């Protein structure tokens, strides 16, 4: 929706994260839960956690492959596309991607109208390297209604080049599905937003997975940060929750820090 004034056009979008605890290996239950949560809170853009439909701790590549999906063809895609179409929304969600090249830890943007946009996680964390291939290729910007969004997955947060590249390419909103186990990311995403003047939506999961001695405790605390690095809302560490906020994505196009400093004009590169 748009609000007009004599001086400027204000374009407001309602964006949301979904924080939940997936049941390992039960794609239908996890997708149904996510859709029920989204039905409870209207938004134009939803972000779900990394690998939300399958769970995280795979004991082998073969197990991960058995639960992986081909974009647009299987369980999570079909159900989420139908919901997105009915609700006139866009959804970013993490999934295990089955592809000709191999297995990827990916996320997708889907709106039920256009083919899914897929991003493959560039920076694999810990034992993910034994399961998935790292993504390759250029980062992409997706136009959704009046906003330009970019995607990254979980551990990509620790490499500032990902957010910077997306921002330089025009992203106003960074969608960040995550399965965080370290305590640093939520604070770091404040910096990612501040240093690029972009909005960021980190959708994390909660709970614990203990599979054949591999134990992961997930930190929750999903959050939305604005282009000035303010935390608009941060959830609890241990409760399922959905939260939506109204943002003006076009504010992220203003890279002025003050009347003398502009993030893009003041960049000094190539000095190494």
C-alpha positions as CSV (number, residue, x, y, z in Angstrom):
1,X,0.0,0.0,0.0
2,X,1.1,3.6,-0.6
3,X,0.6,6.8,1.3
4,X,1.0,10.1,-0.6
5,X,2.0,13.4,0.8
6,X,3.0,16.7,-0.7
7,X,6.7,16.1,-0.2
8,X,7.2,12.4,-0.8
9,X,5.7,9.0,-1.5
10,X,5.7,6.6,1.5
11,X,5.5,2.9,0.5
12,X,4.7,0.7,3.4
13,X,5.1,-3.1,3.4
14,X,4.2,-5.4,6.3
15,X,7.0,-8.0,6.8
16,X,7.2,-10.9,9.2
17,X,9.4,-13.7,10.5
18,X,8.1,-17.1,11.6
19,X,10.0,-18.7,14.4
20,X,9.2,-22.3,15.0
21,X,10.5,-25.7,16.1
22,X,10.5,-28.2,13.2
23,X,9.9,-31.9,13.7
24,X,12.9,-33.7,12.1
25,X,11.9,-35.4,8.8
26,X,8.2,-34.6,8.9
27,X,7.8,-32.2,6.0
28,X,4.0,-32.1,6.0
29,X,3.7,-31.3,9.7
30,X,6.4,-28.6,9.5
31,X,4.8,-26.9,6.5
32,X,1.3,-27.2,7.9
33,X,2.5,-25.5,11.1
34,X,4.2,-22.7,9.2
35,X,1.1,-22.0,7.2
36,X,-1.1,-22.0,10.3
37,X,1.2,-19.5,11.9
38,X,1.2,-17.3,8.8
39,X,-2.6,-17.4,8.6
40,X,-2.7,-16.0,12.1
41,X,-0.8,-12.8,11.1
42,X,-1.3,-11.0,7.8
43,X,1.9,-9.8,6.0
44,X,3.1,-9.1,2.5
45,X,6.4,-10.8,3.0
46,X,7.2,-13.8,5.3
47,X,10.6,-15.2,6.2
48,X,10.8,-18.8,7.5
49,X,13.9,-20.5,9.0
50,X,16.7,-22.4,7.2
51,X,15.8,-26.0,6.5
52,X,12.5,-25.4,8.2
53,X,10.6,-28.2,6.5
54,X,13.1,-31.0,7.2
55,X,15.1,-30.2,10.3
56,X,18.8,-29.6,10.4
57,X,20.9,-32.4,11.8
58,X,21.3,-34.9,9.0
59,X,23.3,-38.0,9.8
60,X,24.3,-38.6,6.2
61,X,24.2,-37.1,2.7
62,X,21.8,-40.0,1.8
63,X,19.4,-39.0,4.5
64,X,19.4,-35.4,3.4
65,X,18.9,-36.4,-0.2
66,X,15.9,-38.5,0.8
67,X,14.2,-35.4,2.3
68,X,15.4,-32.9,-0.3
69,X,13.0,-31.2,-2.8
70,X,13.3,-30.1,-6.3
71,X,12.2,-26.4,-6.5
72,X,8.6,-26.0,-7.5
73,X,7.8,-29.7,-7.7
74,X,7.2,-31.1,-4.2
75,X,5.6,-30.8,-0.8
76,X,6.8,-27.5,0.7
77,X,6.8,-25.6,-2.6
78,X,3.2,-26.6,-3.6
79,X,1.7,-25.8,-0.2
80,X,3.6,-22.5,0.3
81,X,2.9,-21.4,-3.3
82,X,-0.8,-22.0,-2.8
83,X,-0.8,-20.0,0.5
84,X,1.2,-17.2,-1.1
85,X,-1.2,-16.9,-4.0
86,X,-4.3,-16.9,-1.8
87,X,-2.8,-14.3,0.6
88,X,-1.1,-12.2,-2.1
89,X,2.2,-12.5,-0.2
90,X,5.8,-13.5,-0.8
91,X,7.5,-16.2,1.2
92,X,11.3,-16.8,1.7
93,X,12.0,-20.2,3.2
94,X,15.0,-22.6,3.7
95,X,15.0,-26.1,2.2
96,X,17.3,-28.9,1.2
97,X,17.6,-28.7,-2.6
98,X,17.9,-31.7,-4.8
99,X,19.6,-30.6,-8.1
100,X,21.4,-32.2,-11.0
101,X,24.7,-30.8,-9.6
102,X,24.1,-32.3,-6.2
103,X,22.6,-31.3,-2.8
104,X,22.4,-27.7,-1.6
105,X,21.3,-25.9,1.5
106,X,19.1,-23.4,-0.2
107,X,16.4,-20.9,0.3
108,X,13.6,-19.8,-2.1
109,X,11.4,-16.8,-2.7
110,X,7.9,-17.9,-3.8
111,X,4.7,-15.9,-4.5
112,X,2.6,-18.5,-6.3
113,X,2.6,-16.4,-9.5
114,X,6.1,-16.6,-10.8
115,X,8.7,-19.3,-10.9
116,X,10.6,-19.7,-7.6
117,X,13.8,-17.7,-7.1
118,X,16.5,-19.9,-5.6
119,X,19.6,-19.0,-3.6
120,X,22.2,-21.6,-2.6
121,X,24.0,-21.0,0.7
122,X,27.5,-19.8,-0.1
123,X,29.2,-20.4,3.3
124,X,28.6,-23.8,4.8
125,X,28.8,-24.1,8.6
126,X,30.6,-27.0,10.4
127,X,29.3,-30.5,9.4
128,X,27.1,-29.0,6.6
129,X,30.3,-29.4,4.6
130,X,29.9,-33.2,4.8
131,X,26.3,-33.0,3.5
132,X,25.9,-30.1,1.0
133,X,27.8,-28.4,-1.8
134,X,28.5,-24.6,-1.5
135,X,26.5,-22.4,-3.7
136,X,28.1,-20.6,-6.7
137,X,27.0,-17.8,-9.0
138,X,25.8,-14.2,-8.6
139,X,23.6,-13.0,-5.9
140,X,20.2,-11.9,-7.2
141,X,17.7,-9.1,-6.3
142,X,14.0,-9.9,-6.4
143,X,11.3,-7.3,-7.0
144,X,8.3,-8.0,-4.7
145,X,5.6,-5.5,-4.9
146,X,7.3,-2.1,-4.1
147,X,10.4,-3.6,-2.5
148,X,13.7,-5.1,-3.7
149,X,14.8,-8.1,-1.6
150,X,17.9,-10.2,-1.4
151,X,18.4,-13.6,0.3
152,X,21.2,-15.1,2.3
153,X,21.2,-18.2,4.6
154,X,22.4,-18.5,8.2
155,X,26.3,-18.5,8.4
156,X,26.5,-16.1,5.5
157,X,26.0,-13.4,8.2
158,X,29.6,-13.7,9.3
159,X,30.9,-12.7,5.9
160,X,30.0,-9.0,5.4
161,X,30.6,-9.3,1.7
162,X,27.3,-11.0,1.2
163,X,25.1,-8.2,2.6
164,X,27.3,-5.6,1.1
165,X,27.0,-7.2,-2.4
166,X,23.3,-7.4,-2.1
167,X,23.0,-3.8,-0.9
168,X,25.3,-2.5,-3.7
169,X,23.1,-4.4,-6.2
170,X,20.0,-2.6,-4.9
171,X,18.5,-4.8,-2.1
172,X,16.4,-2.9,0.4
173,X,15.4,-5.9,2.5
174,X,17.7,-8.8,3.4
175,X,15.8,-12.0,4.0
176,X,17.8,-14.3,6.3
177,X,16.6,-17.8,7.0
178,X,18.7,-19.3,9.8
179,X,19.3,-22.2,12.1
180,X,21.7,-20.4,14.5
181,X,23.6,-22.1,17.2
182,X,26.2,-19.5,18.1
183,X,25.3,-16.4,20.2
184,X,26.7,-13.7,17.9
185,X,24.5,-13.4,14.8
186,X,21.6,-11.3,16.1
187,X,23.9,-8.6,17.3
188,X,26.0,-8.8,14.1
189,X,22.9,-8.3,11.9
190,X,22.5,-4.9,13.6
191,X,25.9,-4.0,12.1
192,X,25.0,-5.5,8.7
193,X,21.9,-3.3,8.6
194,X,23.8,-0.2,9.8
195,X,26.8,-0.5,7.5
196,X,24.6,-1.0,4.5
197,X,21.5,0.9,5.5
198,X,19.2,-1.9,4.7
199,X,16.4,-3.7,6.5
200,X,17.1,-7.3,7.6
201,X,14.7,-10.1,8.7
202,X,16.4,-13.0,10.5
203,X,14.1,-15.9,10.9
204,X,15.7,-18.4,13.3
205,X,14.3,-21.7,14.8
206,X,14.2,-22.9,18.4
207,X,14.6,-26.2,20.1
208,X,17.2,-29.0,20.1
209,X,18.1,-31.8,17.8
210,X,20.0,-34.8,19.0
211,X,20.7,-37.4,16.3
212,X,23.2,-40.1,16.8
213,X,25.2,-38.0,19.2
214,X,25.2,-34.9,17.1
215,X,23.5,-32.2,19.2
216,X,22.5,-28.7,18.2
217,X,20.8,-26.2,20.4
218,X,19.1,-23.4,18.4
219,X,19.1,-19.8,19.8
220,X,15.8,-18.4,18.5
221,X,15.7,-14.6,19.0
222,X,14.5,-14.0,15.4
223,X,14.4,-10.3,14.7
224,X,13.7,-7.4,12.3
225,X,16.2,-4.6,12.1
226,X,15.8,-1.3,10.2
227,X,18.1,0.5,7.9
228,X,19.6,2.5,10.9
229,X,20.5,-0.6,12.8
230,X,17.5,-0.4,15.2
231,X,16.0,-3.7,16.4
232,X,12.3,-3.3,15.6
233,X,11.5,-6.5,17.4
234,X,13.4,-9.5,18.7
235,X,11.6,-12.7,19.8
236,X,12.3,-15.0,22.7
237,X,15.0,-17.7,22.6
238,X,12.6,-20.6,23.2
239,X,9.0,-20.0,22.0
240,X,7.4,-20.4,18.6
241,X,6.3,-17.0,17.4
242,X,5.3,-14.9,14.4
243,X,5.8,-11.2,14.3
244,X,5.0,-8.6,11.6
245,X,6.2,-5.0,11.3
246,X,5.4,-2.2,8.9
247,X,8.5,-0.8,7.1
248,X,9.1,1.7,4.4
249,X,11.6,-0.2,2.2
250,X,12.4,2.9,0.1
251,X,14.2,4.4,3.2
252,X,17.0,1.9,2.4
253,X,17.7,3.8,-0.8
254,X,19.0,6.7,1.2
255,X,22.7,6.0,2.0
256,X,23.4,9.4,3.6
257,X,24.7,9.1,7.1
258,X,24.7,12.9,7.5
259,X,25.0,15.9,5.2
260,X,28.7,15.2,4.6
261,X,28.9,11.4,4.5
262,X,27.3,8.9,2.1
263,X,28.0,5.2,2.4
264,X,28.4,4.6,-1.3
265,X,30.2,7.8,-2.3
266,X,32.7,7.6,0.6
267,X,33.7,4.0,0.0
268,X,37.5,3.7,-0.7
269,X,38.3,0.4,-2.4
270,X,41.3,-1.0,-4.3
271,X,43.8,0.2,-1.7
272,X,45.3,-3.2,-0.9
